[in-house]
Amino acid sequence: MRFVIDRRRMLPHQRAFWELPNFLKVLVGGYGCGKTHIGALRSIYDSYVNAPVPHLYVSPSYKQARKTVVISIRELLDAAGVRYRFNKTNHEFAIANWNGTIWIASGDEPDSLKGPNIGSAGIDEPFIQQKEVFDITLSRVRHPRAKHREIFLTGTPEQLNWGHEVSQNDEGRYDLGLVVGRTADNVHLPGQFVSMLERAYDENQRAAYMNGLFVNLTVGRVYSYFDRSVHMGGAGLGGDGADGEVVAGIDFNVDHLTAVVLRVWGDRVHCFDEMVLRGSTTYELADRLYERFPGIRVFPDPSGGARRTSAPKTDVRILQDKGFRVEMRPKQPPVKDRVHAVQKLLREGRLSVTGCACLVRDFEQVVWRGGDIDKVTRPELTHASDAVGYAIEKLFPVPLPERDYWRQPEHWRA
């Protein structure tokens, strides 16, 4: 059986990426522009051209791979009627039609990527992975029997990190070709998807997450949209001080155990009280909070599900036993998700503050350092803003696509 890849059905930036002659091919694009889809197809192609030499496809984690690259490869193979087996234990595709092999790997432990030579490799979302992932993968693509050796990177730009330096290739170290794809260029996306992202992001975020441009989003003040003249004073934006539900965000920290109390009504939030206990315990915080706001919903740091102030109870269990209704993510949300959620409310004028000196200080003084929030230079900062972030991210998450792939017309046929 003969298989044909129809490039006419590719999006323009996918086709430009596909036709790059370089050893290192890079597709940088916005969310939903079809990066993972074309990367999956390229992996299948490389497994065919170099068979039986393996192709390596690296994802940020096995969990993410199962939700993205594995699904995309399976759907493409199934649509074309290709005979294959996927070994879930070894994370390996064995393609019977041409004796091809695709190894799925995880970049969360770069040393695990070391191994035998391969003929080709792809890295999905490389810019949220360590540079060591790229370096190790690069060192393995040298199998002597491979007919076509190449590496491709497909991802959304996250910050001005190693990915920016490699992609720009200013020193000419790599035989590299770069293509940029925009979210809006994918005509197969649901109609409301692009407008949803436009509403969710500010100008710089749209440049990165929709237009595929490297923008330094981690420099200067973390909460850059906070302005005392806009966000402070009164009982809140549009409320009379008695409307809505009272909730609290909590950051667990022995030296600065912090709770910030918020009033939520509709799509607006007013922060009006805070409790900062130094050298204290969750028992004391629970008692203090209960005195004024018994039985409210609380949104704690997810690490409290495991952290124990005093055996045998976890911090979360202490809050539950006190009668609070605990809601939290099963694990820590990414820092940028919390920051984006808070920034969005600030930018849109939907968050106000009174009576929270520590929170205001955080909003004005917490800064980025090396791509992360600086928690070292001034250790007394970040706790109040983290507490607010846990609540706001859970109540008003910035919607992001879980997959960078929507069904496109198939590019190949038997």
ChimeraX attribute file (.defattr): number of C-alpha atoms within 10 A of each C-alpha:
attribute: neighborCount
match mode: 1-to-1
recipient: residues
	/A:1	7
	/A:2	6
	/A:3	11
	/A:4	10
	/A:5	14
	/A:6	12
	/A:7	16
	/A:8	9
	/A:9	14
	/A:10	19
	/A:11	19
	/A:12	14
	/A:13	22
	/A:14	22
	/A:15	16
	/A:16	17
	/A:17	26
	/A:18	20
	/A:19	12
	/A:20	15
	/A:21	12
	/A:22	16
	/A:23	16
	/A:24	21
	/A:25	22
	/A:26	25
	/A:27	27
	/A:28	31
	/A:29	27
	/A:30	26
	/A:31	30
	/A:32	29
	/A:33	31
	/A:34	30
	/A:35	25
	/A:36	26
	/A:37	25
	/A:38	24
	/A:39	26
	/A:40	24
	/A:41	21
	/A:42	18
	/A:43	24
	/A:44	20
	/A:45	15
	/A:46	28
	/A:47	29
	/A:48	20
	/A:49	19
	/A:50	23
	/A:51	20
	/A:52	18
	/A:53	23
	/A:54	27
	/A:55	33
	/A:56	27
	/A:57	27
	/A:58	26
	/A:59	25
	/A:60	22
	/A:61	15
	/A:62	18
	/A:63	10
	/A:64	15
	/A:65	20
	/A:66	15
	/A:67	13
	/A:68	20
	/A:69	26
	/A:70	21
	/A:71	15
	/A:72	24
	/A:73	22
	/A:74	16
	/A:75	16
	/A:76	19
	/A:77	17
	/A:78	12
	/A:79	14
	/A:80	15
	/A:81	14
	/A:82	17
	/A:83	12
	/A:84	18
	/A:85	13
	/A:86	16
	/A:87	11
	/A:88	10
	/A:89	6
	/A:90	10
	/A:91	17
	/A:92	20
	/A:93	23
	/A:94	20
	/A:95	21
	/A:96	12
	/A:97	13
	/A:98	17
	/A:99	15
	/A:100	22
	/A:101	26
	/A:102	26
	/A:103	20
	/A:104	24
	/A:105	22
	/A:106	21
	/A:107	25
	/A:108	16
	/A:109	14
	/A:110	19
	/A:111	11
	/A:112	12
	/A:113	19
	/A:114	12
	/A:115	11
	/A:116	10
	/A:117	18
	/A:118	24
	/A:119	26
	/A:120	30
	/A:121	27
	/A:122	28
	/A:123	27
	/A:124	26
	/A:125	20
	/A:126	25
	/A:127	23
	/A:128	17
	/A:129	21
	/A:130	17
	/A:131	17
	/A:132	14
	/A:133	23
	/A:134	23
	/A:135	11
	/A:136	16
	/A:137	25
	/A:138	17
	/A:139	12
	/A:140	18
	/A:141	21
	/A:142	15
	/A:143	17
	/A:144	11
	/A:145	13
	/A:146	22
	/A:147	14
	/A:148	13
	/A:149	20
	/A:150	21
	/A:151	24
	/A:152	25
	/A:153	25
	/A:154	25
	/A:155	26
	/A:156	29
	/A:157	27
	/A:158	23
	/A:159	19
	/A:160	16
	/A:161	18
	/A:162	16
	/A:163	25
	/A:164	17
	/A:165	11
	/A:166	18
	/A:167	20
	/A:168	15
	/A:169	15
	/A:170	9
	/A:171	8
	/A:172	9
	/A:173	8
	/A:174	14
	/A:175	11
	/A:176	19
	/A:177	20
	/A:178	18
	/A:179	19
	/A:180	20
	/A:181	27
	/A:182	21
	/A:183	21
	/A:184	18
	/A:185	18
	/A:186	22
	/A:187	11
	/A:188	16
	/A:189	18
	/A:190	11
	/A:191	10
	/A:192	8
	/A:193	16
	/A:194	18
	/A:195	11
	/A:196	13
	/A:197	20
	/A:198	14
	/A:199	12
	/A:200	20
	/A:201	20
	/A:202	15
	/A:203	8
	/A:204	15
	/A:205	21
	/A:206	20
	/A:207	18
	/A:208	24
	/A:209	25
	/A:210	25
	/A:211	23
	/A:212	25
	/A:213	24
	/A:214	23
	/A:215	18
	/A:216	16
	/A:217	16
	/A:218	18
	/A:219	15
	/A:220	13
	/A:221	17
	/A:222	24
	/A:223	22
	/A:224	16
	/A:225	19
	/A:226	23
	/A:227	15
	/A:228	13
	/A:229	7
	/A:230	14
	/A:231	21
	/A:232	20
	/A:233	13
	/A:234	14
	/A:235	18
	/A:236	25
	/A:237	20
	/A:238	13
	/A:239	16
	/A:240	10
	/A:241	13
	/A:242	11
	/A:243	14
	/A:244	16
	/A:245	13
	/A:246	20
	/A:247	20
	/A:248	26
	/A:249	27
	/A:250	29
	/A:251	26
	/A:252	23
	/A:253	18
	/A:254	14
	/A:255	15
	/A:256	21
	/A:257	22
	/A:258	27
	/A:259	29
	/A:260	29
	/A:261	24
	/A:262	25
	/A:263	22
	/A:264	20
	/A:265	17
	/A:266	9
	/A:267	10
	/A:268	19
	/A:269	27
	/A:270	26
	/A:271	24
	/A:272	20
	/A:273	17
	/A:274	23
	/A:275	18
	/A:276	19
	/A:277	17
	/A:278	12
	/A:279	10
	/A:280	15
	/A:281	19
	/A:282	24
	/A:283	14
	/A:284	12
	/A:285	20
	/A:286	21
	/A:287	14
	/A:288	15
	/A:289	21
	/A:290	16
	/A:291	8
	/A:292	9
	/A:293	16
	/A:294	15
	/A:295	17
	/A:296	18
	/A:297	18
	/A:298	25
	/A:299	29
	/A:300	28
	/A:301	25
	/A:302	21
	/A:303	18
	/A:304	22
	/A:305	17
	/A:306	12
	/A:307	14
	/A:308	17
	/A:309	18
	/A:310	12
	/A:311	8
	/A:312	8
	/A:313	15
	/A:314	18
	/A:315	25
	/A:316	27
	/A:317	18
	/A:318	19
	/A:319	24
	/A:320	15
	/A:321	11
	/A:322	16
	/A:323	15
	/A:324	22
	/A:325	16
	/A:326	16
	/A:327	18
	/A:328	22
	/A:329	15
	/A:330	9
	/A:331	11
	/A:332	12
	/A:333	16
	/A:334	8
	/A:335	13
	/A:336	14
	/A:337	18
	/A:338	24
	/A:339	21
	/A:340	22
	/A:341	23
	/A:342	27
	/A:343	23
	/A:344	21
	/A:345	20
	/A:346	20
	/A:347	17
	/A:348	13
	/A:349	16
	/A:350	18
	/A:351	25
	/A:352	25
	/A:353	23
	/A:354	18
	/A:355	13
	/A:356	17
	/A:357	14
	/A:358	20
	/A:359	25
	/A:360	20
	/A:361	14
	/A:362	21
	/A:363	23
	/A:364	17
	/A:365	17
	/A:366	22
	/A:367	22
	/A:368	17
	/A:369	16
	/A:370	9
	/A:371	15
	/A:372	13
	/A:373	18
	/A:374	16
	/A:375	15
	/A:376	9
	/A:377	10
	/A:378	10
	/A:379	11
	/A:380	13
	/A:381	21
	/A:382	22
	/A:383	25
	/A:384	28
	/A:385	26
	/A:386	26
	/A:387	26
	/A:388	27
	/A:389	29
	/A:390	30
	/A:391	28
	/A:392	25
	/A:393	20
	/A:394	18
	/A:395	16
	/A:396	17
	/A:397	16
	/A:398	20
	/A:399	12
	/A:400	15
	/A:401	10
	/A:402	11
	/A:403	17
	/A:404	21
	/A:405	21
	/A:406	16
	/A:407	12
	/A:408	15
	/A:409	9
	/A:410	16
	/A:411	17
	/A:412	16
	/A:413	12
	/A:414	11
